[in-house]
Each structure stands twice: as structure tokens, then as C-alpha cells.
């Protein structure tokens, strides 16, 4: 059951997928249509899942699931990962690599490998005030309040010391 992301409770579980490049407007329209279709049909053991999505900065896809209605199972999570993997193939984009970092450079979102980000921190090219995206958030409340934060307030802080 597809619902607007903003209608999900703060306790809704979230999965954040960051792309290694920005999507074009045409790609975003196609991806939104595919997300609409997938989430409308997404089930757990034959029961509907109440889910929504959010797309930010033309490169982050966040799927939210109200687990109070029906919690995800291994099979339903596998189905969502397979959906994301298909997007990766169809758009020649990386969405599942957790060993990369996205951060803001002014109004732009930059994307670096963890190794490069660590080097940049060592060289003071990024600072504790650099806005990073903490894709490890677990629920909608964390996503809204702790996803886009200064590096000093995220797990990225370990590279700034």
C-alpha cells in the first residue's frame, strides 16, 4: 500500500540508497513511477506493506515502511533489494555501495569513496562543519533529524581526528 512518505509515522523503518551520480529529470520521473508500482505491490506473506518513498537531491532514494501495520520479513526485504539492484542495472548507477560518502560542497552534493573522504579529512579539505549524509539512520524520525548533519555529529567524525 503506497502512501505519501510524510504520512508515515516517525517510527517507520527507512532504507537510504545513495547514487554515485545525480539522476536526470527524465530518470527521476521513471524511477518515481517504478517506485509507485513496486510499493503498491510490495507485500509480506501476502499482506500489504504500508510504505512510501522520498527522493532528495536527485540522488538519494529513501524507502519508508510503517512496521506497525505489517513488519518487513526477510523475503520482503530481499524483494526491495532486488528492486534497487534492477534500478542499478537499468540506470547504470551504484545505489548499494555503503563504502562511499556523500557530503555537501556549497549547494552541490559530492560523492567520494570512503578512502578519498578519509584523505580529504586528513588534509582538512572537509571539516567538522561539513554537511554529510548519514545513510545509517534507521527510522523516519532519525532520517528527518539526523540524516543531513555536520560531520562532527555523525559517524564520519572518526575521520576528522
Beta strands, then each sheet from edge to edge (+ up, - down):
strand 1: 13-18
strand 2: 43-44
strand 3: 47-48
strand 4: 51-56
strand 5: 60-65
strand 6: 100-105
strand 7: 108-113
strand 8: 131-133
strand 9: 148-150
sheet 1: 1+ 5- 4+
sheet 2: 2+ 3-
sheet 3: 6+ 7-
sheet 4: 8+ 9-
end
